[in-house]
Amino acid sequence: MQIHEEPSIGDRVARLRMRRKLTQERLAERAGLSVDVIRKLEQGVRQTARLSTLNALARALDVEPSTLVGQPTTFEARTDDEQPSVLALRQAISPAADLLGQESDPEDPPTIAQLRASLRSTEHIRREGRMGEIGLLLPQLIRDAKAGSRTFTGSEGATAQSVLAEAYQVAATTLAALGKEDAAFTALERSMEAARKGDDPHLETVGVSSLAWIFTKQGRLADASRWR
């Protein structure tokens, strides 16, 4: 049986760019990006991009950001963990780099303004319950927020930690809804850690409520009552 390789982000960008009869230079101008970013994506030198970069490219190409990452897969509660969206969330929460050492990042860290905008860009997707797209875009946001939290200090560092805490919380509730409580606990643990370093004390309260909800889903009512 022949296995078809999934198109990369760069493949999708190139196909959409040519369909719209844009040069790389023109697309870069419309997106407000360096042409080098687009070249490296299309050449496969880079396999991932910041969520802010994906949002800018999506606006310039008149598509949803999830179109550039891949087709949304359904978040049906199944027994296998090989659903691409669930696997991507697991990898973002517990990346191999945590054990093997930090990987080099091909992009500069996002600015605080870009991090906030990226978080806002996922809000309407969450409100509309577009779970497949959450599974595609949230890992990008988690990676961006982690890069920001490593780079910035002071008030900017605290803001980056708050964005990271909220991204982890969304991952936790998404995974719990799919019955992946083990991964949800890991995400919540990391969310609480980031929230303690952040500038929004409300996030710790939300994290505690999310933990109680997960316990309730598991039927652990006594544990849930301790966290209400």
N, C-alpha and C positions, 0 to 999 in steps of 0.2 A: 504494500500500500504506500503510495507516495504521500509524503508529509509536506504540506505547504508552509513555508516559514511566514510568520506573522510580520507584516510590514512595520518598519520602525517609524518613530516620530519623523525622522528626516525624509523617509519615503513618502509619508502622507503630506508633509509640507511641500515637497517637490511636486507631487501630483496636483495638489490644489493650486499651487503657484502657477504651474504651466496651464492648467485649465482656465485660470483667470488671465492668462497672457501677461504675466508679470516677470520681469527679470529679478534676480536675487537682489540687485541694488534697489529696484523699485519697491520690492516687498520690505526690505530693511527700512527704507524711508517711510513707508506707510505705517510700519509697526513701531518706529522709533527705536530700532535696534541696530547694532553693528552688523554689517554684511558678513563679517567673519563668523558670527554666531550662526547665521543661516547656512553658510557654506559648510561649516563643520557638522551641522546636523544632517544636511543632505548627503554629505560624503561619508557619514557614519563614524566620523571621528568622535562625535559625542552622541551618546544614546539617550540622554535625559536632558531636561531643561528645567529651569526654575518655573514655578507656576506663573509668576509675573511675566516671564518670557512667553509661555504658552498662551496666556491671556492676550498679550499684545499681538502675537501671530494670529490668533483666532479672530480678533477684531479686524485685522488687516485682510484676512482671507474670508471674512463673513461666515464663520462656522462656530460651533460650540467648541470650547477647549477640549472637551472629552473626545471630539472627533480626531484630534491630533494624537491623542494618547492611544486610542483604540476604541472599538465598539464596546459599549457597556455590556457587561454580562449580568444575568439575573442573579439576585441575591436570595435564591430559594434556599431554605434550610435543608441541606442535604448532608449525607454522612461523609462524603469525601471532602478533603481539604484542598483539592486541586483546582477549585474554581479560581480563575486568574485574579479576580478582584479580591477575594479573601486572602489569597497567597500574597498579593502585593501589600495588603495591609499588615499581614504578619511580618513581612520582610522590612517594612518601614518601621514597625514598632521594635523589632529585635533584629537589626541588620547584622550580617556576618562581620562587618567592620568592628562591631562592639567587642568581638572575641579576637579578631585577627589584626586589629590595629586600624586606625583611622585611614580611610582611603583619601587620596587626593581629590579635590573638588575642581572640576573643569571650569566653573564659573565663579565670578566674584560673589561674595555674600549679598543677599538682597538688602536693600535699605529698609529702615523701619517703615517708611511710607509704603513700600512695595509689599512688605509682610502684612500690614494692615489691609491693604487693598486685596491681596490674595485671600485672606481670611474672609473678607466681605464677599468676594466673588463666589464663595461656596455656599453662602447663606441661602440664596434663593433655591439652589439645588436641594439643600436639606429641607427647606420648607415644603417643597413640592414632592418630597419623598423619592427623588430620582436616585435610588440606592446604587445602581450600577455606576453612575457617574461619580458618586461619592467615592466608591472603591477605586476609581481611576485617578481622581484628582487629589484626594486626601494624602496619599503617600508623598506626592510632590510637595504639598504644603508642609508636611512633617519634616522632610529633608531640608526645606528652606528655613524653617523656624529653628531647626537644630544648628544649621550653619550660622544663622544670626545670633543665636545664644552663645555660640563659641567665639564669635567675633567681637560683639559689642559688650561694653561694660557700663556701669552706672545705670541711669534711668533708661537708656536705650536697651541695655542688656535685660533689664527687668521687663520691658515691653515685649522683647523677643521671647522671653520665658513665658509670658502670659499667652502669647499667640500659640506657642508650642503646647502649653497646658490645654488650651481649648481644642486644638487639633487632636491631641491624644484623647480627650473626652469624647469627641465625635466618633473617633475610631472605636473607643470602648463600647459606646452604646450601639454602634452599628454591628460590631462583632457579637455583642450579647444578643441582639435581635436575631442573629443567625444561629444562635446556640453554641457559639465559640467562646464560652465563658473563660477558658484558660487564657486565651489571648486578650480577652476583655480585661481581666484582672491585671495583666501585665501593662496594658495601655493605661489603666486607671492609676496604677502605682507610679508610672512615669508622669502622668498628668499631675498627680498630687505633689510630686517632687518638683516639677517645673513651677507649679502654682505657688509653692512656698518661696521660690526665688523671684516670682513675678511681682507686678504692681497692681494686681486686681484681686483683693481678698475674697471677692464673691466666688471666684473659681474654685477655691477649696470647698466652699459650701456646696457648690454644684457637684463636685467630685464625690462628696460624702453621700449626696442624694442618689447619684448614679450607682454607687456601691450598694446602697440599700435596695435599689431597684433590681440589681443583678441577683442579690441574695433572694429577693422575693420570687424572681423568675425560677430560681433553683428550688424553691420550696423551703428555703432556710429562713423561716419567718422569725425565729428567735434572733438569729444573727442580724436580720434586716432591722428588727425593732431597736437594736442597740445603736444603729447608725442613722436613725431617723431624727 
